Amino acid sequence: MQLSNYTAQHFRWSVDGALGRVVLNRPERKNPLTFESYAELRDLFRSLVAEPSIKAIVVSGAGENFCSGGDVHEIIAPLTKMDTTGLLGFTRMTGDLVKAMRGCPQPIVAAVDGVCAGAGAIIAMVSDLRIGTARSRVSFLFNRVGLAGCDMGACAILPRIVGQGRASELLYLGRSMNGDEAQQWGFFNRLVAPDQLAQAATQLAQEIAAGPSFANGITKAMLHQEWSMSIDQAIEAEAQAQALCMQTEDFRRAYRAFVAKQKPVFEGN
């Protein structure tokens, strides 16, 4: 898949310099997901592993909402008629989207406005950074539709962002966090006005993209892998990872720039 000229079928995808942009684009329905959009998003994020020229990703929703989760008519209704084999195939596919987002080396910035519910909240959760607005409403609403809160890695990832007790409250009750609460609990990195959201997310992604992209990919991998490591294992893994980064030309560029009292220009090698 050549992502620089790829035309997505179930959302908007574009490449702007070193940035890739995903826009969930069904604003009349608050940007819900379908079977097809889940699969296409999974395939897109998997393909990013082979696109070193793309250095950061911004994910947003069209209109005034991020994503309302799985489409009630196009996903929920068919699921009620599937057998166990079909259901497990679906839940594994949605989990594969999370794995692809965590597995791609590019840091992902979620720009969250309005409704951010169900699988939409998961997409925001598994992004590396989240910028929201005061009118954002984030809800892991699986409990409210008769399902467990353990969906797409929520029970593993959400406690690491907001803490075990707060994650338990959100997953047992399925209630919404407004923007202020989401920032106070650490789900959002920052809040901005709705009309500044796109610019703020782009600026943050550009700052990341201007950094040493190979090293940023290592940081993302370590943040993910060290969840299951002991402290001793993590220290050794980071020693090996950092030694690898010290072999890059970007490391030498940074040193030369420091000596010359200049700002380094990283090239990702």
PyRosetta script that sets phi, psi and omega in degrees:
from pyrosetta import init, pose_from_sequence

init()
pose = pose_from_sequence("MQLSNYTAQHFRWSVDGALGRVVLNRPERKNPLTFESYAELRDLFRSLVAEPSIKAIVVSGAGENFCSGGDVHEIIAPLTKMDTTGLLGFTRMTGDLVKAMRGCPQPIVAAVDGVCAGAGAIIAMVSDLRIGTARSRVSFLFNRVGLAGCDMGACAILPRIVGQGRASELLYLGRSMNGDEAQQWGFFNRLVAPDQLAQAATQLAQEIAAGPSFANGITKAMLHQEWSMSIDQAIEAEAQAQALCMQTEDFRRAYRAFVAKQKPVFEGN")
pose.set_psi(1, 117.1)
pose.set_omega(1, 176.4)
pose.set_phi(2, -86.9)
pose.set_psi(2, 102.5)
pose.set_omega(2, -169.7)
pose.set_phi(3, -74.8)
pose.set_psi(3, -21.5)
pose.set_omega(3, -179.6)
pose.set_phi(4, -65.4)
pose.set_psi(4, -28.7)
pose.set_omega(4, 178.5)
pose.set_phi(5, -124.5)
pose.set_psi(5, 21.0)
pose.set_omega(5, -179.5)
pose.set_phi(6, -75.7)
pose.set_psi(6, 135.5)
pose.set_omega(6, 175.8)
pose.set_phi(7, -109.2)
pose.set_psi(7, 111.9)
pose.set_omega(7, -179.5)
pose.set_phi(8, -73.5)
pose.set_psi(8, 149.9)
pose.set_omega(8, -179.0)
pose.set_phi(9, -95.0)
pose.set_psi(9, -26.3)
pose.set_omega(9, -169.9)
pose.set_phi(10, -123.4)
pose.set_psi(10, 9.9)
pose.set_omega(10, 173.1)
pose.set_phi(11, -165.6)
pose.set_psi(11, 176.3)
pose.set_omega(11, 176.9)
pose.set_phi(12, -95.6)
pose.set_psi(12, 134.5)
pose.set_omega(12, 176.4)
pose.set_phi(13, -130.0)
pose.set_psi(13, 134.3)
pose.set_omega(13, 176.3)
pose.set_phi(14, -148.7)
pose.set_psi(14, 158.0)
pose.set_omega(14, 176.7)
pose.set_phi(15, -119.8)
pose.set_psi(15, 124.1)
pose.set_omega(15, -178.5)
pose.set_phi(16, -122.6)
pose.set_psi(16, 93.3)
pose.set_omega(16, -174.4)
pose.set_phi(17, 64.3)
pose.set_psi(17, -120.4)
pose.set_omega(17, -179.5)
pose.set_phi(18, -89.8)
pose.set_psi(18, 1.0)
pose.set_omega(18, -176.8)
pose.set_phi(19, -104.4)
pose.set_psi(19, 137.6)
pose.set_omega(19, 167.9)
pose.set_phi(20, -103.8)
pose.set_psi(20, 143.2)
pose.set_omega(20, -177.1)
pose.set_phi(21, -126.5)
pose.set_psi(21, 126.4)
pose.set_omega(21, 172.7)
pose.set_phi(22, -111.0)
pose.set_psi(22, 124.4)
pose.set_omega(22, 176.8)
pose.set_phi(23, -122.1)
pose.set_psi(23, 113.0)
pose.set_omega(23, 174.2)
pose.set_phi(24, -69.6)
pose.set_psi(24, 122.7)
pose.set_omega(24, -159.6)
pose.set_phi(25, -127.7)
pose.set_psi(25, 61.2)
pose.set_omega(25, 169.6)
pose.set_phi(26, -133.6)
pose.set_psi(26, 64.4)
pose.set_omega(26, -170.9)
pose.set_phi(27, -61.7)
pose.set_psi(27, -27.2)
pose.set_omega(27, -179.9)
pose.set_phi(28, -67.0)
pose.set_psi(28, -18.1)
pose.set_omega(28, 179.1)
pose.set_phi(29, -118.9)
pose.set_psi(29, 15.2)
pose.set_omega(29, -177.5)
pose.set_phi(30, 65.0)
pose.set_psi(30, 34.9)
pose.set_omega(30, 170.7)
pose.set_phi(31, 58.8)
pose.set_psi(31, 51.2)
pose.set_omega(31, 178.2)
pose.set_phi(32, -73.1)
pose.set_psi(32, 162.2)
pose.set_omega(32, 177.4)
pose.set_phi(33, -96.0)
pose.set_psi(33, 154.4)
pose.set_omega(33, 175.3)
pose.set_phi(34, -123.9)
pose.set_psi(34, 172.8)
pose.set_omega(34, 175.1)
pose.set_phi(35, -54.3)
pose.set_psi(35, -42.4)
pose.set_omega(35, -175.9)
pose.set_phi(36, -69.8)
pose.set_psi(36, -39.5)
pose.set_omega(36, -178.7)
pose.set_phi(37, -71.6)
pose.set_psi(37, -35.8)
pose.set_omega(37, 173.1)
pose.set_phi(38, -55.0)
pose.set_psi(38, -51.2)
pose.set_omega(38, -175.3)
pose.set_phi(39, -65.7)
pose.set_psi(39, -40.4)
pose.set_omega(39, -178.8)
pose.set_phi(40, -69.4)
pose.set_psi(40, -38.3)
pose.set_omega(40, 175.3)
pose.set_phi(41, -62.2)
pose.set_psi(41, -44.9)
pose.set_omega(41, 177.6)
pose.set_phi(42, -55.7)
pose.set_psi(42, -48.2)
pose.set_omega(42, -177.3)
pose.set_phi(43, -66.8)
pose.set_psi(43, -36.9)
pose.set_omega(43, 178.8)
pose.set_phi(44, -62.8)
pose.set_psi(44, -49.8)
pose.set_omega(44, -178.0)
pose.set_phi(45, -66.8)
pose.set_psi(45, -33.1)
pose.set_omega(45, 174.5)
pose.set_phi(46, -62.4)
pose.set_psi(46, -40.1)
pose.set_omega(46, -176.9)
pose.set_phi(47, -68.9)
pose.set_psi(47, -22.4)
pose.set_omega(47, -177.9)
pose.set_phi(48, -64.8)
pose.set_psi(48, -19.6)
pose.set_omega(48, 177.3)
pose.set_phi(49, -58.6)
pose.set_psi(49, -31.8)
pose.set_omega(49, -176.7)
pose.set_phi(50, -99.8)
pose.set_psi(50, 19.2)
pose.set_omega(50, -178.2)
pose.set_phi(51, -124.1)
pose.set_psi(51, 73.1)
pose.set_omega(51, -177.0)
pose.set_phi(52, -66.2)
pose.set_psi(52, -18.9)
pose.set_omega(52, 179.3)
pose.set_phi(53, -72.1)
pose.set_psi(53, -20.6)
pose.set_omega(53, 174.6)
pose.set_phi(54, -91.9)
pose.set_psi(54, 120.9)
pose.set_omega(54, -168.9)
pose.set_phi(55, -111.9)
pose.set_psi(55, -12.8)
pose.set_omega(55, 176.8)
pose.set_phi(56, -159.3)
pose.set_psi(56, 157.1)
pose.set_omega(56, -176.9)
pose.set_phi(57, -126.4)
pose.set_psi(57, 139.4)
pose.set_omega(57, 171.3)
pose.set_phi(58, -114.5)
pose.set_psi(58, 127.2)
pose.set_omega(58, 176.9)
pose.set_phi(59, -113.8)
pose.set_psi(59, 130.1)
pose.set_omega(59, -179.3)
pose.set_phi(60, -147.4)
pose.set_psi(60, 177.7)
pose.set_omega(60, 176.1)
pose.set_phi(61, -119.5)
pose.set_psi(61, 148.5)
pose.set_omega(61, 177.6)
pose.set_phi(62, -73.1)
pose.set_psi(62, 149.5)
pose.set_omega(62, 179.9)
pose.set_phi(63, 76.6)
pose.set_psi(63, -143.3)
pose.set_omega(63, -173.8)
pose.set_phi(64, -107.0)
pose.set_psi(64, 18.1)
pose.set_omega(64, 179.7)
pose.set_phi(65, -136.4)
pose.set_psi(65, 154.0)
pose.set_omega(65, 178.6)
pose.set_phi(66, -84.2)
pose.set_psi(66, -68.4)
pose.set_omega(66, -178.9)
pose.set_phi(67, -166.3)
pose.set_psi(67, 132.4)
pose.set_omega(67, -178.2)
pose.set_phi(68, -91.3)
pose.set_psi(68, 6.7)
pose.set_omega(68, 178.4)
pose.set_phi(69, 94.8)
pose.set_psi(69, -157.7)
pose.set_omega(69, 179.6)
pose.set_phi(70, -68.4)
pose.set_psi(70, 135.9)
pose.set_omega(70, -179.1)
pose.set_phi(71, -62.5)
pose.set_psi(71, 126.2)
pose.set_omega(71, -175.9)
pose.set_phi(72, -59.0)
pose.set_psi(72, -42.4)
pose.set_omega(72, -175.4)
pose.set_phi(73, -84.4)
pose.set_psi(73, -34.9)
pose.set_omega(73, -173.3)
pose.set_phi(74, -93.9)
pose.set_psi(74, -16.2)
pose.set_omega(74, 177.5)
pose.set_phi(75, -121.9)
pose.set_psi(75, -55.6)
pose.set_omega(75, -172.5)
pose.set_phi(76, -60.9)
pose.set_psi(76, -48.0)
pose.set_omega(76, -178.9)
pose.set_phi(77, -59.5)
pose.set_psi(77, -49.1)
pose.set_omega(77, 177.5)
pose.set_phi(78, -61.6)
pose.set_psi(78, -33.6)
pose.set_omega(78, -178.8)
pose.set_phi(79, -62.9)
pose.set_psi(79, -32.7)
pose.set_omega(79, -178.9)
pose.set_phi(80, -67.5)
pose.set_psi(80, -11.5)
pose.set_omega(80, -177.6)
pose.set_phi(81, -110.8)
pose.set_psi(81, 0.3)
pose.set_omega(81, -177.6)
pose.set_phi(82, -86.6)
pose.set_psi(82, 155.2)
pose.set_omega(82, 171.9)
pose.set_phi(83, -86.2)
pose.set_psi(83, 178.2)
pose.set_omega(83, -175.4)
pose.set_phi(84, -59.8)
pose.set_psi(84, -39.9)
pose.set_omega(84, -179.5)
pose.set_phi(85, -61.6)
pose.set_psi(85, -44.9)
pose.set_omega(85, 179.5)
pose.set_phi(86, -66.5)
pose.set_psi(86, -40.4)
pose.set_omega(86, 179.5)
pose.set_phi(87, -64.6)
pose.set_psi(87, -42.0)
pose.set_omega(87, 179.9)
pose.set_phi(88, -67.1)
pose.set_psi(88, -34.7)
pose.set_omega(88, 175.3)
pose.set_phi(89, -61.8)
pose.set_psi(89, -39.7)
pose.set_omega(89, 178.9)
pose.set_phi(90, -68.6)
pose.set_psi(90, -48.6)
pose.set_omega(90, -176.5)
pose.set_phi(91, -65.8)
pose.set_psi(91, -31.9)
pose.set_omega(91, 175.4)
pose.set_phi(92, -70.3)
pose.set_psi(92, -35.3)
pose.set_omega(92, 177.5)
pose.set_phi(93, -64.5)
pose.set_psi(93, -43.0)
pose.set_omega(93, 179.7)
pose.set_phi(94, -66.1)
pose.set_psi(94, -36.3)
pose.set_omega(94, 175.1)
pose.set_phi(95, -65.2)
pose.set_psi(95, -33.4)
pose.set_omega(95, 178.1)
pose.set_phi(96, -65.6)
pose.set_psi(96, -29.9)
pose.set_omega(96, 174.4)
pose.set_phi(97, -62.9)
pose.set_psi(97, -44.4)
pose.set_omega(97, 177.7)
pose.set_phi(98, -60.8)
pose.set_psi(98, -45.4)
pose.set_omega(98, 179.1)
pose.set_phi(99, -60.7)
pose.set_psi(99, -39.0)
pose.set_omega(99, -179.5)
pose.set_phi(100, -68.1)
pose.set_psi(100, -39.4)
pose.set_omega(100, 178.7)
pose.set_phi(101, -67.2)
pose.set_psi(101, -40.5)
pose.set_omega(101, 178.2)
pose.set_phi(102, -74.4)
pose.set_psi(102, -26.0)
pose.set_omega(102, -175.9)
pose.set_phi(103, -86.1)
pose.set_psi(103, -20.9)
pose.set_omega(103, 178.7)
pose.set_phi(104, -73.1)
pose.set_psi(104, 142.4)
pose.set_omega(104, -174.6)
pose.set_phi(105, -74.5)
pose.set_psi(105, -17.0)
pose.set_omega(105, -177.9)
pose.set_phi(106, -77.1)
pose.set_psi(106, 128.2)
pose.set_omega(106, 171.6)
pose.set_phi(107, -60.9)
pose.set_psi(107, 142.4)
pose.set_omega(107, -176.4)
pose.set_phi(108, -114.8)
pose.set_psi(108, 128.7)
pose.set_omega(108, 176.7)
pose.set_phi(109, -108.7)
pose.set_psi(109, 121.6)
pose.set_omega(109, 176.3)
pose.set_phi(110, -95.3)
pose.set_psi(110, 127.5)
pose.set_omega(110, 176.5)
pose.set_phi(111, -104.1)
pose.set_psi(111, 104.4)
pose.set_omega(111, -167.4)
pose.set_phi(112, -109.0)
pose.set_psi(112, 119.6)
pose.set_omega(112, 174.1)
pose.set_phi(113, -129.2)
pose.set_psi(113, 150.5)
pose.set_omega(113, 173.5)
pose.set_phi(114, 60.9)
pose.set_psi(114, -138.7)
pose.set_omega(114, -175.7)
pose.set_phi(115, -71.2)
pose.set_psi(115, 129.7)
pose.set_omega(115, 176.8)
pose.set_phi(116, -140.7)
pose.set_psi(116, 88.4)
pose.set_omega(116, -165.6)
pose.set_phi(117, -129.3)
pose.set_psi(117, 152.2)
pose.set_omega(117, 174.6)
pose.set_phi(118, 56.2)
pose.set_psi(118, -124.9)
pose.set_omega(118, 179.6)
pose.set_phi(119, -63.8)
pose.set_psi(119, -25.9)
pose.set_omega(119, 174.3)
pose.set_phi(120, -64.3)
pose.set_psi(120, -41.2)
pose.set_omega(120, 176.2)
pose.set_phi(121, -64.6)
pose.set_psi(121, -34.1)
pose.set_omega(121, 177.7)
pose.set_phi(122, -65.7)
pose.set_psi(122, -44.4)
pose.set_omega(122, 179.5)
pose.set_phi(123, -59.8)
pose.set_psi(123, -42.2)
pose.set_omega(123, 176.3)
pose.set_phi(124, -64.9)
pose.set_psi(124, -42.4)
pose.set_omega(124, -177.7)
pose.set_phi(125, -60.2)
pose.set_psi(125, -43.2)
pose.set_omega(125, -174.9)
pose.set_phi(126, -84.7)
pose.set_psi(126, -5.5)
pose.set_omega(126, 170.5)
pose.set_phi(127, -67.6)
pose.set_psi(127, 159.7)
pose.set_omega(127, -176.3)
pose.set_phi(128, -77.8)
pose.set_psi(128, -33.6)
pose.set_omega(128, -179.7)
pose.set_phi(129, -140.4)
pose.set_psi(129, 149.7)
pose.set_omega(129, -177.5)
pose.set_phi(130, -133.8)
pose.set_psi(130, 127.0)
pose.set_omega(130, 172.4)
pose.set_phi(131, -112.9)
pose.set_psi(131, 131.1)
pose.set_omega(131, -177.3)
pose.set_phi(132, -124.9)
pose.set_psi(132, -177.0)
pose.set_omega(132, 174.8)
pose.set_phi(133, -125.1)
pose.set_psi(133, 163.2)
pose.set_omega(133, -179.6)
pose.set_phi(134, -62.3)
pose.set_psi(134, -28.5)
pose.set_omega(134, -178.6)
pose.set_phi(135, -89.3)
pose.set_psi(135, 4.4)
pose.set_omega(135, 175.6)
pose.set_phi(136, -62.7)
pose.set_psi(136, 147.0)
pose.set_omega(136, 175.3)
pose.set_phi(137, -133.3)
pose.set_psi(137, 105.2)
pose.set_omega(137, -176.9)
pose.set_phi(138, -101.7)
pose.set_psi(138, 124.6)
pose.set_omega(138, -179.1)
pose.set_phi(139, -144.2)
pose.set_psi(139, 129.0)
pose.set_omega(139, 173.0)
pose.set_phi(140, -94.8)
pose.set_psi(140, 81.6)
pose.set_omega(140, -162.8)
pose.set_phi(141, -89.7)
pose.set_psi(141, 18.0)
pose.set_omega(141, -175.0)
pose.set_phi(142, -57.7)
pose.set_psi(142, -40.5)
pose.set_omega(142, 178.9)
pose.set_phi(143, -58.1)
pose.set_psi(143, -33.6)
pose.set_omega(143, -176.1)
pose.set_phi(144, -73.8)
pose.set_psi(144, -14.4)
pose.set_omega(144, 176.5)
pose.set_phi(145, -111.8)
pose.set_psi(145, 21.5)
pose.set_omega(145, 174.5)
pose.set_phi(146, 83.0)
pose.set_psi(146, 16.8)
pose.set_omega(146, -179.3)
pose.set_phi(147, -113.6)
pose.set_psi(147, 165.1)
pose.set_omega(147, 176.8)
pose.set_phi(148, -75.0)
pose.set_psi(148, 155.5)
pose.set_omega(148, 176.8)
pose.set_phi(149, -73.0)
pose.set_psi(149, -10.9)
pose.set_omega(149, -175.7)
pose.set_phi(150, -83.6)
pose.set_psi(150, 71.0)
pose.set_omega(150, -176.6)
pose.set_phi(151, -117.9)
pose.set_psi(151, 128.0)
pose.set_omega(151, 172.4)
pose.set_phi(152, 56.8)
pose.set_psi(152, 35.0)
pose.set_omega(152, 176.1)
pose.set_phi(153, 87.5)
pose.set_psi(153, 9.9)
pose.set_omega(153, -175.6)
pose.set_phi(154, -60.3)
pose.set_psi(154, -40.5)
pose.set_omega(154, -176.8)
pose.set_phi(155, -71.4)
pose.set_psi(155, -19.4)
pose.set_omega(155, 177.5)
pose.set_phi(156, -90.5)
pose.set_psi(156, -40.5)
pose.set_omega(156, -170.1)
pose.set_phi(157, -92.1)
pose.set_psi(157, -44.2)
pose.set_omega(157, -174.7)
pose.set_phi(158, -59.6)
pose.set_psi(158, -42.3)
pose.set_omega(158, 177.8)
pose.set_phi(159, -60.6)
pose.set_psi(159, -28.2)
pose.set_omega(159, 178.9)
pose.set_phi(160, -73.6)
pose.set_psi(160, -19.0)
pose.set_omega(160, 179.4)
pose.set_phi(161, -93.2)
pose.set_psi(161, -47.8)
pose.set_omega(161, -172.9)
pose.set_phi(162, -112.6)
pose.set_psi(162, -6.5)
pose.set_omega(162, -177.1)
pose.set_phi(163, 99.5)
pose.set_psi(163, 155.1)
pose.set_omega(163, -174.6)
pose.set_phi(164, -63.5)
pose.set_psi(164, -46.7)
pose.set_omega(164, -176.8)
pose.set_phi(165, -64.6)
pose.set_psi(165, -44.1)
pose.set_omega(165, -179.8)
pose.set_phi(166, -67.9)
pose.set_psi(166, -39.9)
pose.set_omega(166, 176.7)
pose.set_phi(167, -62.5)
pose.set_psi(167, -41.0)
pose.set_omega(167, 178.8)
pose.set_phi(168, -59.6)
pose.set_psi(168, -43.3)
pose.set_omega(168, 178.6)
pose.set_phi(169, -60.8)
pose.set_psi(169, -45.9)
pose.set_omega(169, -177.7)
pose.set_phi(170, -67.0)
pose.set_psi(170, -38.2)
pose.set_omega(170, -176.0)
pose.set_phi(171, -80.6)
pose.set_psi(171, -31.9)
pose.set_omega(171, 176.5)
pose.set_phi(172, -75.5)
pose.set_psi(172, -36.9)
pose.set_omega(172, -174.2)
pose.set_phi(173, -95.9)
pose.set_psi(173, -25.7)
pose.set_omega(173, -177.1)
pose.set_phi(174, 66.9)
pose.set_psi(174, 19.9)
pose.set_omega(174, -176.2)
pose.set_phi(175, -81.7)
pose.set_psi(175, 166.8)
pose.set_omega(175, -178.2)
pose.set_phi(176, -90.2)
pose.set_psi(176, 144.8)
pose.set_omega(176, 165.4)
pose.set_phi(177, -99.6)
pose.set_psi(177, 129.2)
pose.set_omega(177, 170.8)
pose.set_phi(178, -78.3)
pose.set_psi(178, 175.7)
pose.set_omega(178, -174.8)
pose.set_phi(179, -61.0)
pose.set_psi(179, -42.7)
pose.set_omega(179, -178.8)
pose.set_phi(180, -63.0)
pose.set_psi(180, -45.5)
pose.set_omega(180, 179.9)
pose.set_phi(181, -65.2)
pose.set_psi(181, -41.2)
pose.set_omega(181, -179.7)
pose.set_phi(182, -62.3)
pose.set_psi(182, -35.3)
pose.set_omega(182, 176.4)
pose.set_phi(183, -72.1)
pose.set_psi(183, -43.5)
pose.set_omega(183, -179.8)
pose.set_phi(184, -61.6)
pose.set_psi(184, -35.3)
pose.set_omega(184, -178.8)
pose.set_phi(185, -83.4)
pose.set_psi(185, -4.9)
pose.set_omega(185, 177.1)
pose.set_phi(186, 90.2)
pose.set_psi(186, 4.2)
pose.set_omega(186, 177.9)
pose.set_phi(187, -70.8)
pose.set_psi(187, -44.9)
pose.set_omega(187, 174.4)
pose.set_phi(188, -92.8)
pose.set_psi(188, 138.0)
pose.set_omega(188, 173.0)
pose.set_phi(189, -72.4)
pose.set_psi(189, -33.7)
pose.set_omega(189, 178.1)
pose.set_phi(190, -162.5)
pose.set_psi(190, 162.1)
pose.set_omega(190, 174.4)
pose.set_phi(191, -113.3)
pose.set_psi(191, 143.6)
pose.set_omega(191, 173.9)
pose.set_phi(192, -137.5)
pose.set_psi(192, 167.2)
pose.set_omega(192, 175.1)
pose.set_phi(193, -66.9)
pose.set_psi(193, 148.1)
pose.set_omega(193, -178.3)
pose.set_phi(194, -52.7)
pose.set_psi(194, -38.7)
pose.set_omega(194, -178.0)
pose.set_phi(195, -76.4)
pose.set_psi(195, -4.1)
pose.set_omega(195, 177.3)
pose.set_phi(196, -108.9)
pose.set_psi(196, -1.0)
pose.set_omega(196, -172.0)
pose.set_phi(197, -64.1)
pose.set_psi(197, -49.8)
pose.set_omega(197, -177.6)
pose.set_phi(198, -60.0)
pose.set_psi(198, -43.7)
pose.set_omega(198, -179.4)
pose.set_phi(199, -65.9)
pose.set_psi(199, -42.0)
pose.set_omega(199, -178.8)
pose.set_phi(200, -65.0)
pose.set_psi(200, -42.2)
pose.set_omega(200, 179.5)
pose.set_phi(201, -66.6)
pose.set_psi(201, -40.8)
pose.set_omega(201, 178.6)
pose.set_phi(202, -63.8)
pose.set_psi(202, -44.2)
pose.set_omega(202, -179.3)
pose.set_phi(203, -61.7)
pose.set_psi(203, -43.0)
pose.set_omega(203, 179.1)
pose.set_phi(204, -63.5)
pose.set_psi(204, -43.9)
pose.set_omega(204, 179.5)
pose.set_phi(205, -65.1)
pose.set_psi(205, -37.5)
pose.set_omega(205, 178.1)
pose.set_phi(206, -65.3)
pose.set_psi(206, -38.5)
pose.set_omega(206, 177.3)
pose.set_phi(207, -62.1)
pose.set_psi(207, -41.4)
pose.set_omega(207, 177.4)
pose.set_phi(208, -65.7)
pose.set_psi(208, -45.4)
pose.set_omega(208, -177.9)
pose.set_phi(209, -62.1)
pose.set_psi(209, -29.0)
pose.set_omega(209, 179.6)
pose.set_phi(210, -76.7)
pose.set_psi(210, -10.2)
pose.set_omega(210, 179.8)
pose.set_phi(211, -82.7)
pose.set_psi(211, -174.6)
pose.set_omega(211, 179.7)
pose.set_phi(212, -76.0)
pose.set_psi(212, 100.2)
pose.set_omega(212, -168.8)
pose.set_phi(213, -65.8)
pose.set_psi(213, -34.1)
pose.set_omega(213, 175.8)
pose.set_phi(214, -62.6)
pose.set_psi(214, -45.6)
pose.set_omega(214, 179.8)
pose.set_phi(215, -66.7)
pose.set_psi(215, -37.1)
pose.set_omega(215, 176.9)
pose.set_phi(216, -62.1)
pose.set_psi(216, -38.3)
pose.set_omega(216, 176.9)
pose.set_phi(217, -64.3)
pose.set_psi(217, -37.4)
pose.set_omega(217, 176.4)
pose.set_phi(218, -65.1)
pose.set_psi(218, -43.0)
pose.set_omega(218, 178.0)
pose.set_phi(219, -58.4)
pose.set_psi(219, -45.5)
pose.set_omega(219, 179.9)
pose.set_phi(220, -62.3)
pose.set_psi(220, -43.5)
pose.set_omega(220, 179.6)
pose.set_phi(221, -62.7)
pose.set_psi(221, -41.1)
pose.set_omega(221, -179.4)
pose.set_phi(222, -69.3)
pose.set_psi(222, -40.9)
pose.set_omega(222, 176.5)
pose.set_phi(223, -56.9)
pose.set_psi(223, -36.5)
pose.set_omega(223, -179.5)
pose.set_phi(224, -78.5)
pose.set_psi(224, -48.0)
pose.set_omega(224, -172.5)
pose.set_phi(225, -72.6)
pose.set_psi(225, -30.2)
pose.set_omega(225, -174.3)
pose.set_phi(226, -74.8)
pose.set_psi(226, -6.9)
pose.set_omega(226, 174.7)
pose.set_phi(227, -57.8)
pose.set_psi(227, -34.0)
pose.set_omega(227, -175.5)
pose.set_phi(228, -104.4)
pose.set_psi(228, 16.0)
pose.set_omega(228, -179.2)
pose.set_phi(229, -106.3)
pose.set_psi(229, 153.6)
pose.set_omega(229, 167.1)
pose.set_phi(230, -75.2)
pose.set_psi(230, 167.7)
pose.set_omega(230, 177.4)
pose.set_phi(231, -59.2)
pose.set_psi(231, -43.4)
pose.set_omega(231, 179.9)
pose.set_phi(232, -62.6)
pose.set_psi(232, -42.4)
pose.set_omega(232, 178.3)
pose.set_phi(233, -64.2)
pose.set_psi(233, -40.2)
pose.set_omega(233, -179.3)
pose.set_phi(234, -65.4)
pose.set_psi(234, -41.7)
pose.set_omega(234, 179.7)
pose.set_phi(235, -62.5)
pose.set_psi(235, -42.5)
pose.set_omega(235, 178.8)
pose.set_phi(236, -67.3)
pose.set_psi(236, -42.3)
pose.set_omega(236, 178.7)
pose.set_phi(237, -61.6)
pose.set_psi(237, -40.2)
pose.set_omega(237, 179.4)
pose.set_phi(238, -70.5)
pose.set_psi(238, -33.3)
pose.set_omega(238, 176.2)
pose.set_phi(239, -62.0)
pose.set_psi(239, -43.8)
pose.set_omega(239, 179.0)
pose.set_phi(240, -67.5)
pose.set_psi(240, -42.5)
pose.set_omega(240, -179.4)
pose.set_phi(241, -64.0)
pose.set_psi(241, -42.6)
pose.set_omega(241, -178.2)
pose.set_phi(242, -69.6)
pose.set_psi(242, -36.6)
pose.set_omega(242, 176.2)
pose.set_phi(243, -61.7)
pose.set_psi(243, -37.1)
pose.set_omega(243, 177.1)
pose.set_phi(244, -64.9)
pose.set_psi(244, -43.5)
pose.set_omega(244, 179.2)
pose.set_phi(245, -64.5)
pose.set_psi(245, -31.0)
pose.set_omega(245, 179.9)
pose.set_phi(246, -69.0)
pose.set_psi(246, -11.8)
pose.set_omega(246, 176.7)
pose.set_phi(247, -89.2)
pose.set_psi(247, -4.4)
pose.set_omega(247, -175.8)
pose.set_phi(248, -81.7)
pose.set_psi(248, 155.9)
pose.set_omega(248, 175.7)
pose.set_phi(249, -69.0)
pose.set_psi(249, -29.9)
pose.set_omega(249, 177.7)
pose.set_phi(250, -59.8)
pose.set_psi(250, -36.7)
pose.set_omega(250, 177.2)
pose.set_phi(251, -62.4)
pose.set_psi(251, -43.2)
pose.set_omega(251, 178.3)
pose.set_phi(252, -70.3)
pose.set_psi(252, -35.1)
pose.set_omega(252, 176.0)
pose.set_phi(253, -60.8)
pose.set_psi(253, -42.5)
pose.set_omega(253, -179.4)
pose.set_phi(254, -62.9)
pose.set_psi(254, -39.4)
pose.set_omega(254, 178.8)
pose.set_phi(255, -65.4)
pose.set_psi(255, -46.5)
pose.set_omega(255, -179.3)
pose.set_phi(256, -62.2)
pose.set_psi(256, -38.5)
pose.set_omega(256, 179.1)
pose.set_phi(257, -66.4)
pose.set_psi(257, -39.4)
pose.set_omega(257, 178.4)
pose.set_phi(258, -62.0)
pose.set_psi(258, -44.9)
pose.set_omega(258, 179.8)
pose.set_phi(259, -62.0)
pose.set_psi(259, -38.0)
pose.set_omega(259, -179.4)
pose.set_phi(260, -85.2)
pose.set_psi(260, 2.1)
pose.set_omega(260, -177.9)
pose.set_phi(261, 56.4)
pose.set_psi(261, 46.0)
pose.set_omega(261, 178.7)
pose.set_phi(262, -124.1)
pose.set_psi(262, 163.9)
pose.set_omega(262, 175.1)
pose.set_phi(263, -84.1)
pose.set_psi(263, 130.4)
pose.set_omega(263, -178.5)
pose.set_phi(264, -68.8)
pose.set_psi(264, 146.1)
pose.set_omega(264, 174.1)
pose.set_phi(265, -112.6)
pose.set_psi(265, 107.3)
pose.set_omega(265, -175.6)
pose.set_phi(266, -84.8)
pose.set_psi(266, 146.9)
pose.set_omega(266, -178.0)
pose.set_phi(267, -122.4)
pose.set_psi(267, -0.8)
pose.set_omega(267, 174.0)
pose.set_phi(268, 85.2)
pose.set_psi(268, 14.2)
pose.set_omega(268, 178.1)
pose.set_phi(269, -130.6)
pose.dump_pdb("model.pdb")
